[in-house]
């Protein structure tokens, strides 16, 4: 892969951050912080992150996050410079920043929030940190910088018995992350003593396989350290922490740990390199070290071991887990790993959809958008591309291939950085439009995984119009995001934006003309005015959580969307005059004519009583959206009266039924 050199990457990063800060009306450190948050969240390094700045003479903080499992508190401090190559980030300065960041945690524990106005984002942050310090098992401190650090390592510390680790994400590390094409830095695991193994020789030069038995406690600790990064090639495995498989694993770990090896199928893992201890004949006898470890099958087992150790305090000393470890040549990972997972999985099925970059849907979106010219924005006279980054680092890679400054400038003119969007962005735009803001608020990884579940349930027909409308959703989302920033959404902006767009789609019955947005590459004055009116109404509901929860947790709940969907708002007359007569054909975004007809036929085969049962179940469990509950009741009524169900409604009804079954609804036969 051609790489953008470090100086050019530094200049590009500063330019992008400045452009974002200017567009959003914020500071460059905050724009930089949010940018890094997005990258780290997509990489599985952090989750549930929020930016909020607070500084006194003794402490400083730029944001916080709560780890996916709720066991770690993450705190962030930012060092951003407009001329990052003129000075280095010294070890002394690194230690000072970390010391001030830890002082903030200590002050929160002492009740810092009592001295801060409740109207400010910082109050929410202090309250969340204070609460987290009573629940988490460790603290992680992050220093985010666009300068190169001279500190290679910062010693671990502690805060009142809680272990504290330190991570520096400097310019060099961000550059490696952006140009590696991988989701995160490779995981390196050493085994002391080495693990005994049995080698299965292969005649193929691109891979080899060994069998080994891991201590269960070691596997649990690996998950505690690396979390979803250990499973990033197995998207669903770490999302589904409920279900019969996990309960069975938990029961075995607690009541029959000695039998775990006999009862459990173990894990399937891959590595880019394995260091062996070899016998006199040169054959591997023990595994000493594994480079680039990834668990591609057995995420349920891994996460369950971790939770049994951390939450149930189970004794995992007797537990052993079998492991099939495949060493794969790095250049063949994308080709071979999906097949390993697909063919070896015998617990919860993991399909090729989990290896999303190579899924046919994303390949099709990339193929079309690369050749799709967006109309010139008003006054520019320059047609451009919306660059879909199907795999991490594609944009940087293409920019590097341009080589000369003149050609790189031309590439950026045709592919503006503000028109680059990733798979996670696509899922965020689509789910906001389709009124699923609580899923978007759960974070990039979880939202994207849910998006792929829906894609697999009904694979869209990806054509030029489909991609144009996807990009129109992106344009609308960005316009709403800018308006939310103008209304002082602050660290809650991402949640305010998705909820405002969802409420807008709901209030207009998705009759906003996406094709017009595509043609004009922007929103109309009437639509802009309507969003400005709607946004503060939505903000009041999202930022006032019910039940005493934190705003971030409240936004993840279907109950939050229930509350926002009831926000009183009437479509202004100026916007009403621009709306389409009918909502955009749902099936056009989810399949062709044959698919619609098949959906209508399939709906008719489901008894009316089952549709009514889904509605009752959804009300009792609060599992579906309000409109989905209403739709299932409506479909049941139509079938009971022997009346046809419209094809578009049939597609939506089947989606709701599939979702209900995935969440636990069982039909009575």
C-alpha positions, 0 to 999 in steps of 0.5 A: 500500500502506498502511504501518505508520508508523515509530514503530508499526513500532519498537514492534511490532518490540520487542514481537515480539523480546521475545516471541521471546526469552522463548519461546526463553529467549535474549537480545533482541539474539540474538532480534533478530539471528536475526530479521534474519538470516531476513529478509536470507536470504529477500531474498538479501542473505546466506546460511549465517548463524549467530548467536554472540556474543563480546565483549572490550574490543577486539572484538565480534561477533553472528554470521557467514555465508559468501556463497552462492558462497563468495567473501565472509565476512559478519560481523554486530554488533547494536545493539538497544534496548528504547526505540529511538526515544529516541536515534539511532545516531550516525555515531561509534558506527557507525564504532566498531562496525564497527572492533570487528567488523573487529578480531574478523576480525583476531583470528580470523586470528591464531588466536583459536580457540586461546583458546576452549573447543571446546564453545562456539559461538564456537569454531566461529565463530572456526574458520570465520572463520579458514578463510574468510579464506584462501579468500574474496575480500572481507569484508562487515560488517553493523551490525543496529540497531533505532535510526535511524542518522545515518550515510548511508555508511561508507567501504570499507576492507581487511584484509590486502588483502581489500576490506571493505564496510560495510552498516547495516541500521537501523530505517528500512531494516528498515521499508522492507524490511518494508513495500515488498512486495519481496524486497529494495531495488531494484538501481540500475545506471549505465552509463559510458559509456552502452550503445548500444541499439535501441528497439522502440516499443510501443503499450502504455503499461505497458511498453517494450523495448530491445535492447543489448549488455553487456560480459561482465565488467560482468555478472559483476561485477554478480553478484559484487556483488548475487548472488541478488538480481539473479536473485530472480525467476528462482529456479532459475537460480542454484541449478543451477550444474551441467549441460550448459548451464553447461559449454558456457558455461564452455568458450566463455568460456575457449576462444572468448570472442570467439564468446560473443555468437554462441553464447549466447542472452543475457539477458532483464531487466526494470526499473521505470525506465530512464534514456535518452540520447535522439537529436534525434528524441527516441528512445532511443539509449543506456541511461544508468541502470537502476532495479530491474534483475532478470534473469528469463531468463539466470541460467545465463549470468550466474552462469557469467560470474561463476564464469569470472571469479572461479574460472577467472580467464578474460579476459572483455574480449572477451565481449559479452552481448546483453540484451533489457531491458523497462521495466515499470510497477511495478504491472504487474511481478507480472503481466507479468514471469512471462510474459516469463520463461515465453515467452522462455526457451530455455535451461533452462525456467523456468515460472510456478512460479518466480514463487512468490507467484502460483503457484496452490498458494500462492494456494490456501493463502492463500485457505483459511488466511485464513478458517480459524479455529484452535481456541482454545488452552487457557484463551484462549477466543479462536479465531485465524488462522494468517496465511500471508504469501504475499508479503512485507509482507502482514501489515504491510500488513493491520496498517496498514490497521487504522489505529487502535491499538484495531483494530490490537490486535484484528487482532493478537489474531486474527492473533498474530505468532507464528502468521504464517508465510511461504513459506520457513517452510512449506517448512521445516516440510514438508521437516522432516516429510518427512525432508529436513532436509539441504535445510532446512539449505541455507538458506531460498532453496535449500530453498524452491526445492527445495520448489517443484520437488517441488510442480510434480512432484506438485501437492497438492490444497489443501483445509481438511484439507491446510492444517490439517495444514500448520499442525500441522507448524508447531506441531510444528516450533515445539515442537521448536525451543523444546526444542532451545533448552532443550538449548543448541543455540545457533547450531546451533538451526535445524539441530538443530530440523529434524533432530530433527523429521525423526528424530521423523517417521522413528522414528514412521513419520509416525504422529504425529496431526497432526489432534490437534495441530491440534485442540489447537493444541499437542503432547501431554505424551507427544510433548513428553517424547519430543522432549526425549529425542530432541533431545540424541541428534540434537544429538550427531551434527549437531554432530560433523561427519564429514570435518573439515567445519564443522557448517553444511556437514555439516548440508547433506549427505545423509550427515548425515541418513544418520547422524542416521537411524541414531541409536538411539532407541525411541519411548517407550511413552507416545507409542506409545499416541498414534500412528495405526495407519497413517502419514498418507495421503501422497497426501492431502497430495500429491493426490486419489484419482484421482492415487493410482490414476494413480501406481500405474498409472504405476509399473507401466509402469516396468520392474523393472530400472529401479527396481533401476538407480535403487537402485544409482545412488543408492547409488553417488552418495548422491543419494537418501534411504536410505528412497527407495533402499529403496523403489525396490528394494522396488518393483522386487521387487514388479513382478518378482513381478507384485504390486501396489504400494500407491498411497501407495508408488507416489506416493512411488516416482514422487517418488524416480524424478523426483528421481533423473532431476533429479539425473542418473540416466538410464534405459537403454532 
